[in-house]
């Protein structure tokens, strides 16, 4: 079977930084496919290859075909059809993979273009798939609207909705950690866990992505997808098996148990107001909030989340604090709480924080960490997230893709945040005051 990726948004940041390296790596692993990159920025293929940093003699350059393409120009569709036919040739078994790396407002036009293109193609066995990036829609209503359009052209089995965090090893490892280790199973509940912190801080601002980011904002950019997918992996019940259907079934139960979030604060970094001369920028770039998962095993465990841009340090982590039982006899000194610290960025590690006696210091305890470093253990076998995503698409494995039901439930949870108008301003490289007060009002502090 011959596979051809038709890459909408082929000159974008995502394609250059993530998809092109993934395509190149997979071609090096002897997957056989072509990529037709569509874009308006360049006229000629050579310009495109140079701008994207693709070496002229590489396998990718031989498999890639750039086409100057505009959705406003009706002749572009016929040019694309001609290129596809030239690649098909006499081959009878063809699969076209339409990859939409565009902002959600362009989905409708792109899907209808794809319908027209596909109807004008010929082949003995002409199969198709479509790949859509997060965020899927702008809210629950628009997500349903776009999905109705999608399913009018594609079967659900042909639709791959991307949240690239599901392609990260740490996400898959969360499930193995929880369900393949009986000692962890025994303490992963409301009787042992005090609270959980999820921290996703970035040092950069919105930069050249301001036009796109103004339409998206922090809630759509990371919370509705990445953050809530992490929450499902932390709280889902053990699936019957690790099939996509069973995993999704358990994740949906978690999402349904979370009420729409009302305890939240939106913020915007100070220098952003100078990014536009003609009008103020109103888009939130930081959000902190608290949610609860109302299930039997996990009720009463607060989850504190903070995420956003222009912070002092880039860090992505999950901090799981276990309850502090003050029952040790003759304890002379306070001890640090036990905790599990899952660091996603800059490294990928899991630490178990325990208390051990300091040498020659009576019975005074000091917190120490038992450490697992993913890259030191598995470096040669650790693919990038998008490499895993593309590979799963090629082999028709939907295990790393959220279902539409998950996406709809996630939109329901963040709906109040999307309607909020009160946005705090914070100095660049500092944590918003509201993020600090969110957790301190419950008598807790951020781990970092």
Protein Blocks (a to p, Z undefined) as FASTA:
>chain_A
ZZddddehklbmklmmmmmmmmmmmmmnopacddddddfkbmbfklmmmmnopafkbmkl
mmpccddddfklmklmmmmmmmmmmmnmmafbdcddddddbdfklmmmmmmmmmmmmmmp
ccfblcddddddddedjbfklmmmmmmmmmmmbcfklpccddfklmpmklmmmmmmmmmc
mklmmmncfklmmbdcdddddfbdnklmlmmmmmnommlmmmmmmmmmmmmmmmmccdfb
lcfklmmmmmmmmmmmpccdfbdcddddfklmmmpmkbccfbdfbdcdddddddfklgoi
acdddddehifbdcdddddddddddfbghiabdcddddddddfbfbdcdddddddddehi
ajadcdddddddfklmmmmmmccfklmmmmmmmnopaklcccfklmmmmmmmmmmmmmpm
bdcdddehiacfklmmmmmmnopacfZZ
